Amino acid sequence: MKTFLFVLTFLLYGNLYSQSTLSPKEPDNKTVNILSKYPKEIAEIIYSKTKDLPNNTQLSIALIENGETYYYGIIIENDTLKPAENQKKIFEIGSITKVFTSTILASLVENKKINLTDEINSYYPFAFKDNIKINFESLANHTSGLPRLPENLDLSNQVNPYKNFGKPEIEQYLKNLLKLGNKTYSYSNLGVGLLGYTLGLSQKTNFQSLLQKKVFDKYKMKNSFTSSQNLGNNLIKGLNKKGEVVSNWDFDVLFGAGGILSTTEDLALFVNAQFNPKNKELELTRKTTSEIKGNTKIGLGWHKLESENGKGFLWHNGGTGGYSSSIIFKISDKTAVIILSNVSGINGQIDAISYELINKTNKN
């Protein structure tokens, strides 16, 4: 467990947005637990990690075990933790988008459209600064040497920081600002965003179209989207750590780093597809490509975690200005936990719930 907790702490910085831990409520506002319709052990795990979250918090949880998918939704209203059927409700999934970006890469590799070791440079009509070469695999597994964010990203727009980083900005970066650090694991939103944008260029389309065709349509994810517009009441409003409603984020060329909106029901379809050996592109995303530290490795997007008892998990989390999320699953047992929430900066709680729930399934 210590290894796993180290990784959670280490990888929290992979979110799209740096956030502090949520401040707890005052002691006299302790949340009341009325999750009695859920199995006691599950209700206690959820309550212990969410009782200090603000009113209007929602968590949508999918638990996959023994070939079945179970949903446990919660909402906090009037300082009371209540069940909610929200598996069809839409949340921003943040950096979990990155595993979908890698899935498109893997699909193109399986279809012999590109190779992992191909350099992305050939898809741009100009030379990169200092003639630097970058290949597809290094963008997917965070070993390209690119920084976490491009230095010409305008972070003064905290409400919607990625919205105005478009084609002129990425080209300016590649032509004039590009500089690589050590080519060891270093989590990079820029790298995976650049990967998604380049995949679109490679197929003479845009990344969002590839995503729709090669992932959403293939895995029947009918409630997954590339924009928050026109989603109506199905979209759960995001909250900051004070419980205040915040704006949804918009992405341009860095969409592949964190732009997807989805539901636990759709994500359960995607995770269940991981258990089907016929899905060779998904298998490719899970193959180890680099070691991070000790028993922690990375495939194409998925982080691979080995605990002391030898049980291995695949994992990714995400965070935007109003949402936190996590997926963890184990291929050998066909078990998984998916959590989407509408509060920013609570990845510690979300990941802890995920770990406890998947450990519960492995004991059964």
C-alpha positions as CSV (number, residue, x, y, z in Angstrom):
1,M,0.0,0.0,0.0
2,K,2.9,2.4,0.7
3,T,4.0,2.1,-2.9
4,F,0.5,2.9,-4.1
5,L,0.2,5.9,-1.9
6,F,3.5,7.2,-3.0
7,V,2.4,7.0,-6.6
8,L,-0.8,8.8,-5.8
9,T,1.1,11.6,-4.2
10,F,3.7,11.7,-7.0
11,L,1.2,11.7,-9.8
12,L,-1.3,14.2,-8.4
13,Y,0.8,16.8,-10.1
14,G,-0.3,15.4,-13.4
15,N,-3.6,17.2,-13.2
16,L,-4.3,20.0,-15.7
17,Y,-4.6,22.5,-12.9
18,S,-2.7,22.9,-9.7
19,Q,-5.1,22.8,-6.7
20,S,-4.9,22.8,-3.0
21,T,-6.6,20.3,-0.7
22,L,-10.2,21.1,0.0
23,S,-10.7,22.9,3.4
24,P,-13.0,20.9,5.7
25,K,-16.2,22.3,7.0
26,E,-16.5,23.5,10.6
27,P,-17.1,20.7,13.1
28,D,-20.7,21.8,13.7
29,N,-21.6,21.2,10.1
30,K,-20.7,17.5,10.0
31,T,-22.4,15.8,7.1
32,V,-25.2,13.3,7.9
33,N,-24.9,9.9,6.2
34,I,-28.1,8.4,4.7
35,L,-26.5,5.9,2.3
36,S,-28.3,3.0,3.9
37,K,-29.5,1.7,0.5
38,Y,-25.9,0.9,-0.4
39,P,-23.8,-2.0,1.1
40,K,-22.6,-1.0,4.5
41,E,-18.8,-1.3,3.7
42,I,-19.1,0.7,0.5
43,A,-21.2,3.4,2.2
44,E,-18.7,3.7,5.0
45,I,-15.7,4.0,2.5
46,I,-17.5,6.7,0.5
47,Y,-18.7,8.6,3.6
48,S,-15.3,8.6,5.3
49,K,-13.7,10.4,2.4
50,T,-16.5,12.8,1.4
51,K,-18.2,14.0,4.6
52,D,-16.2,17.2,4.6
53,L,-17.0,18.2,1.0
54,P,-19.2,21.2,0.2
55,N,-22.9,21.1,-0.5
56,N,-23.9,20.3,-4.1
57,T,-20.9,17.9,-4.4
58,Q,-21.7,14.9,-6.5
59,L,-19.7,11.7,-7.0
60,S,-20.6,9.2,-9.6
61,I,-19.0,5.8,-8.9
62,A,-18.9,2.6,-11.0
63,L,-17.6,-0.6,-9.5
64,I,-16.9,-3.5,-11.9
65,E,-16.5,-7.0,-10.6
66,N,-17.6,-10.5,-11.6
67,G,-18.7,-9.3,-15.0
68,E,-21.2,-6.9,-13.5
69,T,-21.1,-3.1,-13.2
70,Y,-22.6,-1.5,-10.1
71,Y,-23.3,2.2,-9.7
72,Y,-23.1,4.2,-6.5
73,G,-23.9,7.9,-6.9
74,I,-24.0,10.4,-4.1
75,I,-25.0,14.0,-3.6
76,I,-24.5,16.3,-0.6
77,E,-27.5,18.5,0.0
78,N,-28.2,20.5,3.2
79,D,-25.2,18.9,4.8
80,T,-26.6,15.4,4.1
81,L,-25.0,12.7,2.1
82,K,-27.7,11.1,-0.1
83,P,-27.8,8.4,-2.8
84,A,-28.1,9.7,-6.4
85,E,-28.6,8.0,-9.8
86,N,-26.0,10.0,-11.7
87,Q,-24.3,7.4,-13.9
88,K,-25.7,9.1,-17.0
89,K,-24.7,12.6,-15.8
90,I,-21.8,14.3,-17.6
91,F,-18.6,15.5,-15.9
92,E,-15.3,16.8,-17.2
93,I,-12.8,14.0,-16.9
94,G,-9.6,16.1,-17.1
95,S,-6.4,14.1,-17.6
96,I,-8.1,10.8,-18.0
97,T,-8.5,12.1,-21.6
98,K,-4.8,11.3,-22.0
99,V,-5.5,7.5,-22.1
100,F,-8.0,8.1,-24.9
101,T,-5.4,10.1,-26.8
102,S,-3.0,7.1,-26.4
103,T,-5.8,4.8,-27.6
104,I,-6.1,6.7,-30.9
105,L,-2.3,6.5,-31.2
106,A,-2.4,2.7,-30.6
107,S,-5.3,2.3,-33.1
108,L,-3.3,4.1,-35.8
109,V,-0.3,1.9,-35.0
110,E,-2.4,-1.3,-35.1
111,N,-3.7,-0.2,-38.5
112,K,-0.2,0.5,-39.7
113,K,-0.9,4.2,-40.3
114,I,2.1,5.3,-38.2
115,N,4.8,3.7,-36.0
116,L,5.4,4.6,-32.3
117,T,9.0,5.5,-33.1
118,D,8.0,7.8,-36.0
119,E,8.9,11.5,-35.5
120,I,6.1,14.0,-35.4
121,N,8.2,16.6,-37.3
122,S,7.2,15.4,-40.7
123,Y,3.6,16.5,-40.1
124,Y,4.6,20.2,-39.7
125,P,5.6,22.4,-42.7
126,F,8.4,24.0,-40.7
127,A,11.5,23.0,-38.8
128,F,11.3,22.8,-35.0
129,K,13.7,25.0,-33.1
130,D,17.3,23.7,-33.2
131,N,16.0,20.9,-35.4
132,I,14.8,19.0,-32.3
133,K,13.2,15.6,-33.1
134,I,10.2,14.2,-31.1
135,N,8.6,10.8,-31.6
136,F,5.0,9.7,-30.9
137,E,5.8,7.2,-28.1
138,S,7.7,9.8,-26.0
139,L,4.7,12.1,-26.1
140,A,2.4,9.3,-24.9
141,N,4.6,8.1,-22.0
142,H,5.9,11.5,-20.9
143,T,9.5,10.9,-21.8
144,S,9.9,13.5,-24.5
145,G,11.6,16.0,-22.3
146,L,8.9,18.6,-22.9
147,P,7.8,20.7,-19.9
148,R,4.5,20.3,-18.1
149,L,3.1,23.4,-19.9
150,P,4.3,25.6,-22.8
151,E,5.9,28.8,-21.7
152,N,3.6,30.8,-24.0
153,L,0.4,29.5,-22.4
154,D,-1.3,32.5,-20.8
155,L,-2.1,31.4,-17.3
156,S,-3.6,34.7,-16.3
157,N,-6.9,33.3,-17.5
158,Q,-7.5,30.9,-14.6
159,V,-11.2,30.6,-15.4
160,N,-10.4,28.9,-18.8
161,P,-6.6,28.6,-19.1
162,Y,-6.4,26.4,-22.3
163,K,-9.1,28.1,-24.4
164,N,-6.8,30.5,-26.3
165,F,-3.9,28.3,-26.9
166,G,-4.4,27.5,-30.6
167,K,-2.6,26.8,-33.8
168,P,-0.6,30.1,-33.8
169,E,0.6,29.5,-30.3
170,I,1.6,25.8,-30.7
171,E,3.5,26.8,-33.9
172,Q,5.2,29.7,-32.2
173,Y,6.3,27.3,-29.4
174,L,7.6,24.6,-31.8
175,K,9.4,27.2,-34.0
176,N,10.9,29.5,-31.4
177,L,10.5,28.3,-27.8
178,L,11.0,24.5,-27.9
179,K,13.5,23.2,-25.5
180,L,13.8,19.7,-24.1
181,G,14.9,18.6,-20.7
182,N,16.0,15.1,-19.7
183,K,14.2,12.3,-21.5
184,T,13.0,10.6,-18.4
185,Y,9.5,10.4,-17.1
186,S,8.2,13.9,-16.5
187,Y,4.4,14.4,-16.7
188,S,3.6,16.8,-19.6
189,N,0.2,18.2,-20.5
190,L,1.9,19.9,-23.4
191,G,3.3,16.6,-24.6
192,V,0.0,14.7,-24.7
193,G,-1.8,17.8,-26.1
194,L,0.8,18.0,-28.8
195,L,0.3,14.3,-29.4
196,G,-3.4,14.6,-30.0
197,Y,-3.0,17.6,-32.3
198,T,-0.4,15.8,-34.3
199,L,-2.5,12.7,-34.6
200,G,-5.2,14.8,-36.2
201,L,-2.7,16.3,-38.6
202,S,-1.4,12.9,-39.5
203,Q,-4.8,11.8,-40.7
204,K,-5.7,15.1,-42.3
205,T,-8.5,15.8,-39.9
206,N,-8.8,17.1,-36.3
207,F,-8.3,15.2,-33.1
208,Q,-11.9,15.4,-32.0
209,S,-13.1,13.7,-35.2
210,L,-10.6,10.9,-34.6
211,L,-11.9,10.6,-31.0
212,Q,-15.5,10.3,-32.1
213,K,-14.7,7.7,-34.8
214,K,-12.1,5.5,-33.1
215,V,-13.2,5.6,-29.5
216,F,-16.7,7.0,-28.8
217,D,-18.4,5.2,-31.8
218,K,-16.4,2.0,-31.5
219,Y,-17.1,1.5,-27.8
220,K,-20.7,2.8,-28.0
221,M,-19.9,5.8,-25.7
222,K,-23.0,7.8,-26.6
223,N,-22.8,10.3,-23.8
224,S,-19.2,11.4,-24.2
225,F,-18.4,14.8,-25.7
226,T,-15.7,17.2,-26.8
227,S,-17.5,20.3,-25.8
228,S,-19.7,21.4,-22.8
229,Q,-22.0,23.3,-25.0
230,N,-25.7,22.2,-25.4
231,L,-25.5,19.5,-22.8
232,G,-28.3,21.0,-20.7
233,N,-29.2,19.5,-17.4
234,N,-27.2,16.4,-18.1
235,L,-24.0,18.3,-17.4
236,I,-23.2,18.5,-13.7
237,K,-21.9,21.9,-12.8
238,G,-18.3,22.0,-11.5
239,L,-17.4,23.5,-8.2
240,N,-14.3,25.0,-6.7
241,K,-13.0,24.1,-3.2
242,K,-15.4,26.5,-1.6
243,G,-18.4,24.9,-3.3
244,E,-18.8,27.8,-5.7
245,V,-19.9,27.1,-9.3
246,V,-17.1,27.6,-11.8
247,S,-17.0,27.7,-15.6
248,N,-16.3,24.7,-17.8
249,W,-13.0,24.6,-19.6
250,D,-12.6,24.8,-23.4
251,F,-9.6,23.4,-25.2
252,D,-8.1,24.2,-28.6
253,V,-4.9,22.4,-29.8
254,L,-4.2,20.9,-26.4
255,F,-7.5,19.1,-26.2
256,G,-5.8,15.7,-26.1
257,A,-4.4,16.5,-22.6
258,G,-7.8,16.9,-20.9
259,G,-10.8,18.0,-22.9
260,I,-13.3,15.1,-22.7
261,L,-16.6,15.2,-20.9
262,S,-18.2,11.8,-20.1
263,T,-20.2,9.7,-17.7
264,T,-19.4,6.7,-15.5
265,E,-21.7,4.6,-17.6
266,D,-19.7,5.4,-20.8
267,L,-16.3,5.0,-19.0
268,A,-17.5,1.6,-17.7
269,L,-18.0,0.6,-21.3
270,F,-14.4,1.7,-22.1
271,V,-12.9,-0.1,-19.1
272,N,-14.9,-3.3,-19.8
273,A,-13.5,-3.2,-23.3
274,Q,-10.0,-3.4,-21.7
275,F,-10.9,-6.9,-20.6
276,N,-11.6,-8.1,-24.1
277,P,-8.4,-9.5,-25.7
278,K,-9.7,-8.8,-29.1
279,N,-9.2,-5.1,-28.6
280,K,-5.5,-5.1,-29.6
281,E,-5.2,-1.3,-29.6
282,L,-6.2,-1.2,-25.9
283,E,-3.8,-4.0,-25.1
284,L,-1.0,-1.9,-26.7
285,T,-1.8,1.1,-24.5
286,R,-1.2,-1.1,-21.5
287,K,2.2,-2.5,-22.5
288,T,5.1,-1.1,-20.5
289,T,7.2,1.4,-22.3
290,S,9.1,3.0,-19.5
291,E,9.8,2.7,-15.8
292,I,9.0,5.7,-13.5
293,K,10.3,4.5,-10.2
294,G,10.6,1.1,-8.6
295,N,7.4,-0.9,-9.3
296,T,5.8,2.0,-11.0
297,K,5.8,1.9,-14.8
298,I,4.0,3.5,-17.7
299,G,2.5,2.1,-20.9
300,L,1.0,4.5,-23.4
301,G,-0.9,6.8,-21.0
302,W,-1.8,4.3,-18.4
303,H,0.3,4.2,-15.2
304,K,1.0,0.8,-14.0
305,L,1.2,0.2,-10.2
306,E,2.6,-2.8,-8.4
307,S,1.8,-3.2,-4.7
308,E,3.7,-5.2,-2.1
309,N,1.4,-8.3,-2.6
310,G,2.3,-8.3,-6.3
311,K,-1.1,-7.3,-7.5
312,G,-0.8,-4.9,-10.4
313,F,-3.2,-2.0,-11.3
314,L,-3.6,0.4,-14.2
315,W,-4.5,3.9,-13.2
316,H,-5.0,7.5,-14.3
317,N,-6.7,10.4,-12.6
318,G,-7.7,13.9,-13.7
319,G,-8.5,17.3,-12.5
320,T,-9.8,20.6,-14.0
321,G,-11.1,23.8,-12.5
322,G,-14.3,22.2,-11.3
323,Y,-13.8,18.4,-11.4
324,S,-11.7,15.6,-10.1
325,S,-11.7,12.0,-11.4
326,S,-10.0,8.6,-11.2
327,I,-10.0,5.2,-13.0
328,I,-8.2,2.2,-11.6
329,F,-8.5,-1.4,-12.9
330,K,-6.9,-4.8,-12.8
331,I,-6.9,-6.9,-16.0
332,S,-6.3,-10.3,-14.3
333,D,-9.4,-10.0,-12.0
334,K,-11.5,-7.9,-14.4
335,T,-12.2,-5.5,-11.6
336,A,-12.3,-1.7,-11.8
337,V,-13.4,1.5,-10.0
338,I,-14.3,4.7,-11.9
339,I,-15.1,7.9,-10.0
340,L,-16.2,11.2,-11.4
341,S,-16.8,14.2,-9.1
342,N,-17.7,17.8,-9.6
343,V,-15.3,19.4,-7.1
344,S,-11.8,20.5,-8.0
345,G,-8.7,19.6,-6.0
346,I,-10.0,16.5,-4.2
347,N,-7.9,13.9,-6.1
348,G,-6.5,12.7,-2.7
349,Q,-9.9,11.7,-1.5
350,I,-11.0,10.3,-4.9
351,D,-8.0,8.1,-5.4
352,A,-8.2,6.8,-1.8
353,I,-11.8,5.8,-2.4
354,S,-10.8,4.1,-5.6
355,Y,-8.0,2.2,-3.9
356,E,-10.2,1.0,-1.0
357,L,-13.0,-0.1,-3.2
358,I,-10.9,-2.1,-5.6
359,N,-9.1,-3.7,-2.7
360,K,-12.5,-4.7,-1.4
361,T,-13.4,-6.4,-4.7
362,N,-10.1,-8.3,-4.6
363,K,-10.9,-9.7,-1.2
364,N,-14.3,-11.1,-2.3
